C-alpha cells in the first residue's frame, strides 16, 4: 500500500504566486536564473539558486550559498509572502500546457516507503547531487522542491479530483512560459479520509522526476530518526514526558514533498542527443555505418512518430532512421528502449562514446527545446550532428521500475515542470 499524508503547507500569498513560484533549480544554469530573477526580489530562485545573490564564480556548494538561501527563505516568510497553513491538508495542483492538462495530489509521501521500495525508482543518483539537496533541506529546515510521482490511475480518484477541481481555486496564475498553475485545498475530514483510503489500495508509487530530492529527503529522515532515538533515550532517563524538538523534527522529516499524478495524464518529451564530432568519419562514411543498423529515409523528418524511429541531423539535412528488426526485436524492457539501442549500436561502436554520463563528446537536449534547437547547435558548429528520439512511454518506465531495473541516463523529460514554492514542506 502507498501512504500519502496531509501536511501544513507553506504557500505563497495567492496574489504573489506568479512572482514567487519558479521552475526547478536543476533545469537552468546560474546565469539563466540570475536573468530570470533580475528585478524580482520575490522570485524563489533567490532561495533555490541563491548563488545568484553572490559574486559570479562563487562555488555552488560553499556554505555561503546555503546560508544565503536560508536568509532569503526566512525573509519571504517574515514579510508574509509565504505563509503556512493552520492545519494539515491535501492539495490538488493542476497544470495546463497548451492542449495538455494534468492534475496531481500534493502530499507528504513516506521516506520509509522510498527506502523499502514501495516508491519505485528507475534512475541512479549521484552522491554529490544528493549531498547538495541534503544540505539545502537541512539548512532551510524545509523541502521546497516537490518530487514528481505517478501511480496507475483509478476511476475513484479521477472522479474525486474532477469534483473538487470544479470548485473555486485558491491559486491560479499563468507563468511567463505560458503554463497555467491552479491549486485547490482539500482540508475537510471526509476528503482527507477518502484520499488516504484510496491510496492505501494502491500498491506502488513511481518516481517520474526528482530522484535526488527523494534520496536526500530519505537521508535527512534517517539522520533525524537517529537523533530522535538518542534524544528519546535521554528524555526517558530524565523522566521527561514532553516530546523533544528532535523527536518532533524526526516525525515531520518522515515525509517528503510530492505531487502525484495518474499515469495516463503524464506527458513525456524526448531527451535528444547532440554529438561533438563524427569520431574521425566523414559524413558519407557515417551514413554508411548507420545504414547497417537503420533503414534510412532521406529527406527525413525532424520528429520521429513511433518507437524505434529516430531523426538524424547532419550537414543541414534531416534523415529518418528506422532500427532494422534484428536490432529492435528484444524482450528485455530496458534493452528495447530507443535510448538503449542508440547507445549500444551507435554511440558506443560508431562514435566511441562508452559512457554517456562522463563523456565530454555528447550532450543532452530536453525535448521542451524542440528540434529547432538541435538544428541551431549543429548549424552553429558547436556540434557535428544530432539525434532526435521518440519519447519513452510511461508504461515502459513503470514496467522497468516494477522489475527493479534502472533506465539509461537522460531517458525521460517530463513536462510541464512542477513549480518550486507552490508548496513547501516544513520539517
C-alpha positions in Angstrom: 0.0 0.0 0.0 1.1 3.6 -0.6 1.0 6.1 2.3 0.3 9.7 1.4 -0.3 12.1 4.3 -1.7 15.6 4.5 0.6 18.4 5.8 0.5 22.0 6.6 2.0 23.6 3.5 3.9 26.8 3.4 2.4 28.6 0.4 2.7 31.9 -1.4 0.0 34.6 -1.0 -2.3 33.9 -3.9 -1.8 37.3 -5.5 2.0 36.9 -5.3 2.2 33.3 -6.5 3.1 34.3 -10.1 6.0 36.4 -8.9 7.3 33.8 -6.3 6.9 30.4 -7.9 9.7 29.3 -10.3 10.9 26.4 -12.3 13.1 23.8 -10.5 16.7 24.6 -9.6 18.1 21.9 -11.8 16.7 22.9 -15.2 18.6 26.1 -15.6 22.1 27.5 -15.2 23.1 30.1 -12.6 23.3 32.7 -15.3 19.8 31.9 -16.6 18.5 32.0 -13.0 20.2 35.4 -12.5 18.5 36.8 -15.6 15.0 35.3 -14.7 15.1 36.7 -11.1 16.5 40.1 -12.1 14.4 42.9 -10.6 12.1 40.4 -8.8 13.1 40.1 -5.1 10.2 37.7 -4.6 11.5 35.1 -7.1 12.0 31.8 -5.4 15.3 31.4 -7.3 16.8 33.6 -4.5 16.1 30.5 -2.3 16.6 27.6 -4.7 19.6 29.0 -6.5 20.9 31.5 -4.0 24.3 31.8 -5.7 22.6 34.4 -7.9 22.9 36.8 -5.0 26.6 36.2 -4.6 29.5 37.2 -6.9 29.7 35.2 -10.2 32.0 32.3 -9.9 31.1 31.5 -6.3 31.4 27.8 -5.5 27.9 26.5 -5.8 28.4 24.2 -2.8 30.1 26.7 -0.5 28.5 27.3 2.9 27.8 30.9 1.9 25.4 29.7 -0.8 23.2 27.7 1.6 23.3 30.4 4.2 22.1 33.0 1.6 19.3 30.6 0.6 18.2 30.4 4.2 18.3 34.1 4.7 16.2 34.7 1.6 13.7 32.0 2.6 13.2 33.5 6.0 12.8 36.9 4.5 9.9 35.7 2.3 8.3 34.2 5.4 8.9 37.2 7.6 7.4 39.6 5.2 4.3 37.4 4.8 4.9 36.5 1.1 4.9 32.8 2.2 2.5 31.7 4.9 1.9 28.3 6.5 -1.5 26.6 6.7 -3.0 26.3 10.2 -3.8 22.6 9.7 -2.8 19.6 7.7 -4.4 19.3 4.3 -4.1 17.7 0.9 -3.9 19.9 -2.1 -4.7 19.5 -5.8 -2.4 21.0 -8.3 -3.4 21.4 -12.0 -1.1 22.4 -14.8 -2.2 23.3 -18.3 0.5 23.5 -21.0 -1.1 24.1 -24.4 -3.6 21.3 -25.0 -2.2 19.2 -22.2 -3.7 19.2 -18.7 -2.7 17.2 -15.6 -3.9 17.3 -12.0 -1.7 15.9 -9.2 -2.2 15.3 -5.5 0.1 17.3 -3.3 1.0 15.3 -0.2 3.8 14.1 2.0 5.0 10.7 0.8 6.7 8.2 3.2 10.5 8.2 3.4 10.3 4.6 4.7 8.4 3.6 1.7 11.0 5.2 -0.5 13.6 3.2 1.3 11.7 -0.2 1.2 10.8 0.1 -2.4 7.1 0.8 -2.2 8.0 4.0 -4.0 9.8 2.7 -7.0 12.9 4.2 -8.7 14.2 4.0 -12.2 17.5 6.0 -12.1 20.8 6.0 -10.3 21.6 9.1 -8.2 24.9 10.9 -7.9 26.3 11.4 -4.4 27.4 15.0 -5.0 23.9 16.0 -6.1 22.3 14.1 -3.2 24.7 15.9 -0.8 23.7 19.3 -2.3 20.0 18.6 -1.7 20.6 17.3 1.8 22.4 20.5 2.8 19.7 22.6 1.2 16.9 20.8 3.1 18.9 20.8 6.4 19.8 24.5 6.1 16.2 25.6 5.3 14.6 23.0 7.6 12.2 22.6 4.7 11.6 20.7 1.4 10.9 23.3 -1.2 11.1 21.3 -4.4 8.5 18.6 -4.9 9.2 15.1 -6.2 7.1 14.2 -9.2 5.4 10.8 -8.6 2.9 8.8 -10.6 0.5 5.9 -10.0 -1.7 3.7 -12.1 -4.9 5.7 -12.5 -8.1 4.7 -10.7 -11.6 5.8 -11.5 -12.4 6.6 -7.9 -9.6 9.1 -7.6 -10.3 10.5 -11.1 -13.9 11.2 -10.1 -13.0 12.8 -6.8 -10.4 15.1 -8.4 -12.9 16.1 -11.1 -15.5 17.1 -8.5 -13.0 19.1 -6.4 -11.4 20.9 -9.3 -14.9 22.1 -10.4 -14.9 24.3 -7.2 -13.3 27.6 -6.7 -9.5 27.5 -6.6 -7.1 29.0 -4.1 -4.3 30.0 -6.5 -4.5 30.5 -10.3 -1.8 32.1 -12.4 -0.2 31.7 -15.8 3.6 31.8 -15.7 5.8 33.6 -18.3 6.3 30.4 -20.2 2.6 30.1 -20.8 1.9 27.3 -18.4 -1.1 27.8 -16.1 -0.9 26.7 -12.5 -4.0 26.2 -10.3 -4.4 24.9 -6.8 -7.2 23.7 -4.5 -7.1 22.8 -0.8 -8.6 19.5 0.5 -8.9 20.3 4.2 -12.2 18.6 5.1 -12.1 15.4 7.1 -14.2 13.5 4.6 -11.9 14.5 1.7 -8.7 13.7 3.6 -10.1 10.3 4.7 -11.2 9.4 1.1 -7.8 10.2 -0.4 -5.9 8.3 2.4 -8.1 5.2 1.9 -7.8 5.3 -1.9 -4.0 5.4 -1.8 -3.9 2.6 0.8 -5.3 0.4 -2.0 -2.5 1.4 -4.5 0.4 -1.0 -4.2 3.2 1.2 -5.6 4.1 4.8 -6.5 6.7 5.6 -9.1 9.2 8.4 -9.2 8.9 10.2 -12.5 11.3 13.1 -11.7 13.1 14.0 -8.5 15.3 11.0 -7.7 17.9 13.2 -6.0 15.3 15.2 -4.0 13.7 12.0 -2.7 17.0 10.4 -1.9 18.1 13.5 0.0 14.8 13.6 2.0 15.2 10.0 3.0 18.8 10.7 4.2 17.7 13.7 6.2 14.9 11.5 7.8 17.4 8.7 8.6 19.7 11.2 10.3 16.9 12.8 12.3 15.4 9.5 13.2 18.8 8.5 14.8 18.9 11.9 16.6 15.3 11.4 17.8 16.1 7.9 19.2 19.1 9.3 21.1 17.0 12.2 22.3 14.1 9.9 23.4 16.5 7.7 25.3 17.9 10.8 27.1 14.4 12.0 27.7 13.4 8.7 29.2 16.3 8.7 31.6 15.4 12.2 32.7 11.7 11.2 33.2 10.6 13.9 30.8 7.1 13.3 29.4 7.1 16.0 26.7 8.4 15.2 23.2 11.7 16.7 22.4 12.2 19.0 19.4 14.4 16.4 17.8 11.6 13.8 18.0 9.1 16.3 16.5 11.6 17.1 13.7 12.0 13.4 13.1 8.2 13.0 12.7 8.0 15.8 10.1 11.0 14.6 8.2 9.5 11.1 7.8 7.5 12.5 4.8 8.8 14.2 1.7 7.1 16.8 -0.5 5.4 15.2 -3.6 2.9 15.8 -6.3 1.4 12.5 -7.5 -0.3 12.3 -10.9 -2.3 9.4 -12.5 -0.1 7.7 -15.1 -2.5 8.5 -18.0 -2.1 12.2 -17.6 1.7 12.2 -17.8 3.4 13.9 -20.7 6.9 12.7 -21.5 9.0 14.5 -24.1 12.1 13.1 -25.7 15.6 13.6 -24.4 17.7 14.2 -27.5 21.4 13.8 -28.2 24.0 16.0 -29.8 27.5 14.8 -30.7 30.6 17.0 -30.7 32.3 15.1 -33.6 32.0 12.2 -36.0 34.8 10.2 -34.4 37.1 10.7 -37.4 34.5 9.7 -40.0 33.3 11.7 -43.0 29.6 12.3 -43.3 29.3 9.7 -46.1 31.2 7.1 -44.1 29.0 7.7 -41.1 25.8 7.3 -43.1 27.2 4.0 -44.5 27.8 2.7 -41.0 24.3 3.9 -39.9 22.8 2.0 -42.9 23.9 -1.3 -41.3 21.7 -0.6 -38.3 18.9 1.5 -39.7 16.7 1.7 -42.7 17.4 5.3 -43.7 14.9 7.6 -45.4 16.1 10.9 -47.0 14.9 13.5 -46.9 13.5 12.7 -43.5 11.5 14.3 -40.7 12.9 16.0 -37.6 10.5 14.4 -35.2 10.1 10.6 -35.0 6.4 9.5 -34.9 6.8 6.0 -33.4 9.0 3.8 -31.2 12.2 2.6 -32.8 12.3 5.6 -35.2 14.8 8.4 -34.9 15.5 11.7 -36.5 19.1 12.4 -37.5 20.5 15.8 -38.4 23.8 16.1 -40.3 25.2 18.8 -42.6 21.9 20.7 -42.8 19.8 17.7 -43.6 17.3 15.6 -41.6 17.2 11.8 -42.1 14.6 9.4 -40.7 16.2 6.3 -39.2 14.2 3.0 -38.5 16.0 0.4 -36.5 16.3 -2.8 -38.5 14.2 -5.6 -37.0 17.2 -7.7 -35.8 18.3 -4.8 -33.5 14.9 -3.8 -32.2 13.3 -7.2 -31.6 14.2 -7.8 -28.0 12.2 -8.8 -24.9 14.1 -7.1 -22.1 12.2 -3.9 -21.2 15.5 -1.9 -20.8 17.2 -3.3 -23.9 14.3 -2.4 -26.2 14.3 1.3 -25.2 15.4 3.5 -28.0 18.0 5.3 -25.8 19.5 1.8 -25.0 19.5 0.7 -28.7 21.1 4.0 -29.7 23.8 3.7 -27.1 24.5 0.0 -27.7 24.6 0.0 -31.5 25.6 3.6 -32.5 27.1 5.8 -29.8 29.5 3.2 -28.4 30.6 1.2 -31.5 30.5 4.0 -34.1 31.1 7.2 -32.1 33.3 5.7 -29.4 31.2 7.0 -26.5 31.3 4.2 -24.0 29.8 6.1 -21.0 27.4 9.0 -21.9 27.4 10.0 -18.3 31.1 11.0 -18.3 31.9 11.6 -22.0 32.5 15.3 -23.0 31.7 14.5 -26.6 28.0 14.1 -26.1 25.3 16.4 -24.7 21.6 16.0 -24.0 18.8 18.4 -25.0 15.4 18.3 -23.4 12.5 17.9 -25.7 11.0 21.1 -24.5 13.6 23.0 -26.5 12.4 21.3 -29.8 14.2 20.0 -32.8 15.0 23.6 -33.9 17.5 23.7 -31.0 19.2 20.7 -32.4 19.5 22.3 -35.8 20.8 25.5 -34.2 23.5 23.7 -32.2 24.8 21.8 -35.3 24.4 24.6 -37.8 26.5 26.9 -35.5 29.3 24.4 -35.4 29.0 23.7 -31.7 28.1 20.1 -32.5 28.6 17.8 -35.5 25.3 16.0 -35.6 22.1 15.3 -33.6 19.7 12.5 -32.9 16.1 13.2 -32.0 14.2 10.5 -30.3 10.6 9.3 -29.8 9.6 9.8 -26.1 9.9 6.9 -23.7 6.4 5.8 -22.6 5.2 5.9 -19.0 4.2 2.2 -19.4 7.9 1.4 -20.2 9.0 3.4 -17.2 6.7 1.6 -14.8 7.5 -1.9 -16.3 11.2 -1.3 -15.8 10.7 0.1 -12.2 8.5 -2.9 -11.4 11.3 -5.2 -12.4 13.8 -3.3 -10.3 15.6 -2.1 -13.4 17.5 1.2 -14.0 16.9 3.2 -17.1 19.8 4.7 -19.1 20.7 8.3 -18.2 18.6 11.0 -19.8 15.8 8.7 -20.8 12.8 10.9 -20.0 11.9 14.6 -19.9 8.6 15.4 -18.2 6.6 18.5 -18.9 5.3 20.7 -17.6 7.7 21.1 -14.7 6.4 21.5 -11.2 6.9 25.0 -9.8 9.1 25.4 -6.7 7.4 27.3 -3.8 3.8 26.4 -4.9 4.0 24.2 -1.8 6.8 23.9 0.8 7.0 21.2 3.5 8.4 22.4 6.8 10.3 19.8 8.7 
